Amino acid sequence: MVLETRETQRITALLEARGMSVVDLARRLKVTRQRVYEWISGRSPIPRNRLEDIAEVFDVSPALLVYGESNIDEGKIARLIALVQLKADAQRIDLAPEKMGMIVAQLYAELDSSQAQVDEGSVEKMVRLSA
């Protein structure tokens, strides 16, 4: 089964833009060229740690490979952080920074895709579940 993804398309585009071959990438990653061909053809999923390694080879962020170019709205993120913190405080929950980050990232992704307002009830639920 072949599952070409946007990640594989971005990697292929970066190879072309940098004038690199699959063999060059494989050498830099210390894997076989067959493995890289499997990844970029979509025959085999790219492990998350390998996405990070590939991003390092191309000197880009792993997020660029996964999500593509994105304009992050820092104001929107700040408002989401404040909202999540407000809901956590109201429930007397001390959220660890990594849990706060996961909630904000999920909310941001949902907002970004639908361009809708945040449902405060779902924020409360997410905070409770993260406690």
C-alpha positions as CSV (number, residue, x, y, z in Angstrom):
1,M,0.0,0.0,0.0
2,V,1.4,3.4,-1.0
3,L,0.5,6.4,1.2
4,E,2.3,9.5,-0.2
5,T,1.8,12.2,2.4
6,R,2.5,15.9,2.4
7,E,5.6,15.1,4.5
8,T,7.0,12.9,1.7
9,Q,6.1,15.6,-0.8
10,R,8.0,18.2,1.2
11,I,11.0,16.0,1.6
12,T,11.1,15.3,-2.1
13,A,10.8,19.1,-2.8
14,L,13.6,19.8,-0.3
15,L,15.8,17.2,-2.0
16,E,15.3,18.8,-5.3
17,A,15.7,22.4,-4.0
18,R,19.0,21.4,-2.3
19,G,20.3,19.4,-5.2
20,M,20.5,16.3,-3.0
21,S,19.9,12.7,-4.0
22,V,18.2,10.0,-2.0
23,V,21.6,8.4,-1.6
24,D,23.0,11.7,-0.1
25,L,20.1,11.9,2.4
26,A,20.5,8.2,3.3
27,R,24.2,8.7,4.0
28,R,23.5,11.7,6.2
29,L,20.9,9.8,8.1
30,K,23.1,6.6,8.2
31,V,20.4,4.5,6.8
32,T,20.1,2.6,3.5
33,R,18.9,4.3,0.4
34,Q,16.2,1.7,0.2
35,R,14.9,2.9,3.5
36,V,14.7,6.5,2.3
37,Y,13.0,5.4,-0.9
38,E,10.4,3.5,1.2
39,W,9.8,6.6,3.2
40,I,9.5,9.1,0.4
41,S,7.4,6.7,-1.8
42,G,5.0,6.2,1.1
43,R,5.6,2.5,1.3
44,S,6.7,2.8,4.9
45,P,5.8,5.5,7.5
46,I,8.6,7.8,8.5
47,P,9.3,7.4,12.2
48,R,8.9,10.6,14.2
49,N,12.6,10.6,15.3
50,R,13.6,10.2,11.7
51,L,11.5,13.3,10.7
52,E,13.5,15.2,13.2
53,D,16.8,13.9,11.7
54,I,15.6,14.7,8.2
55,A,14.7,18.2,9.3
56,E,18.2,18.6,10.8
57,V,19.8,17.6,7.5
58,F,17.8,20.2,5.6
59,D,18.2,22.8,8.4
60,V,14.4,23.2,8.8
61,S,12.1,22.6,11.7
62,P,10.3,19.3,12.0
63,A,7.1,21.2,12.0
64,L,7.8,22.5,8.5
65,L,8.0,18.9,7.3
66,V,4.8,17.9,9.1
67,Y,2.6,21.0,8.7
68,G,4.3,23.0,5.9
69,E,4.8,26.7,6.0
70,S,2.6,28.2,8.6
71,N,2.1,31.7,9.9
72,I,1.6,31.3,13.6
73,D,-0.7,33.9,15.2
74,E,1.1,34.6,18.5
75,G,-1.8,36.7,19.8
76,K,-4.2,33.7,19.3
77,I,-1.8,31.4,21.1
78,A,-1.5,33.9,24.0
79,R,-5.3,34.1,24.3
80,L,-5.6,30.3,24.3
81,I,-3.0,30.0,27.0
82,A,-4.8,32.6,29.1
83,L,-8.1,30.8,28.6
84,V,-6.7,27.4,29.5
85,Q,-5.0,28.8,32.5
86,L,-8.2,30.5,33.6
87,K,-10.2,27.2,33.3
88,A,-7.4,25.3,35.1
89,D,-7.4,27.9,37.9
90,A,-11.2,27.8,38.2
91,Q,-11.0,24.0,38.6
92,R,-8.0,24.3,41.0
93,I,-5.8,22.3,38.7
94,D,-2.1,22.9,38.4
95,L,-1.3,22.0,34.8
96,A,2.2,20.9,34.0
97,P,3.8,23.0,31.2
98,E,3.8,20.1,28.8
99,K,0.1,19.4,29.3
100,M,-0.7,23.1,28.9
101,G,1.3,23.0,25.6
102,M,-0.6,20.0,24.4
103,I,-4.0,21.5,25.1
104,V,-3.1,24.8,23.5
105,A,-1.6,23.1,20.4
106,Q,-4.8,21.0,20.0
107,L,-7.0,24.0,20.4
108,Y,-4.9,26.1,18.0
109,A,-5.1,23.3,15.4
110,E,-8.8,23.1,15.8
111,L,-9.2,26.8,15.6
112,D,-6.9,27.1,12.6
113,S,-8.8,24.5,10.6
114,S,-12.3,25.7,11.3
115,Q,-11.7,29.4,12.0
116,A,-14.3,29.1,14.7
117,Q,-14.4,30.4,18.3
118,V,-13.2,28.1,21.1
119,D,-15.9,26.2,22.9
120,E,-15.1,27.0,26.5
121,G,-16.9,23.8,27.7
122,S,-14.5,21.7,25.6
123,V,-11.6,23.6,27.1
124,E,-12.8,22.9,30.6
125,K,-13.2,19.2,29.7
126,M,-9.7,19.1,28.2
127,V,-8.2,20.6,31.4
128,R,-10.1,18.2,33.6
129,L,-8.9,15.2,31.5
130,S,-5.3,16.5,31.6
131,A,-5.2,16.7,35.4
